[in-house]
């Protein structure tokens, strides 16, 4: 089974009960010595039934909670009107 490295999720579509997840990776867009802008390139399209997608979301939410618990990422404000902490000073100046 091949392994695909992806930098992100580009698009999600739902059509006729099938969810399609389009993953992308970033590639250099220029020639050697030229412009090196990174461009997203489709790496993988995954199609799954809507019920399987809902189950995957539940599993991914558990992974996210584990990352928060381990301190790998910080929690984001949820829909309960929580506001992100306002910095006391600009992060651009020491």
ChimeraX attribute file (.defattr): number of C-alpha atoms within 10 A of each C-alpha:
attribute: neighborCount
match mode: 1-to-1
recipient: residues
	/A:1	3
	/A:2	4
	/A:3	5
	/A:4	11
	/A:5	11
	/A:6	17
	/A:7	14
	/A:8	14
	/A:9	15
	/A:10	15
	/A:11	11
	/A:12	13
	/A:13	11
	/A:14	13
	/A:15	9
	/A:16	7
	/A:17	11
	/A:18	15
	/A:19	19
	/A:20	18
	/A:21	18
	/A:22	18
	/A:23	21
	/A:24	21
	/A:25	18
	/A:26	15
	/A:27	13
	/A:28	13
	/A:29	13
	/A:30	12
	/A:31	8
	/A:32	8
	/A:33	6
	/A:34	8
	/A:35	10
	/A:36	12
	/A:37	10
	/A:38	12
	/A:39	13
	/A:40	16
	/A:41	15
	/A:42	15
	/A:43	16
	/A:44	15
	/A:45	14
	/A:46	10
	/A:47	16
	/A:48	15
	/A:49	14
	/A:50	16
	/A:51	12
	/A:52	13
	/A:53	16
	/A:54	13
	/A:55	11
	/A:56	13
	/A:57	12
	/A:58	12
	/A:59	11
	/A:60	12
	/A:61	12
	/A:62	12
	/A:63	12
	/A:64	16
	/A:65	14
	/A:66	13
	/A:67	14
	/A:68	14
	/A:69	12
	/A:70	10
	/A:71	10
	/A:72	10
	/A:73	12
	/A:74	12
	/A:75	13
	/A:76	10
	/A:77	11
	/A:78	9
	/A:79	7
	/A:80	6
	/A:81	7
	/A:82	9
	/A:83	10
	/A:84	10
	/A:85	7
	/A:86	7
	/A:87	7
	/A:88	6
	/A:89	8
	/A:90	8
	/A:91	7
	/A:92	5
	/A:93	5
	/A:94	5
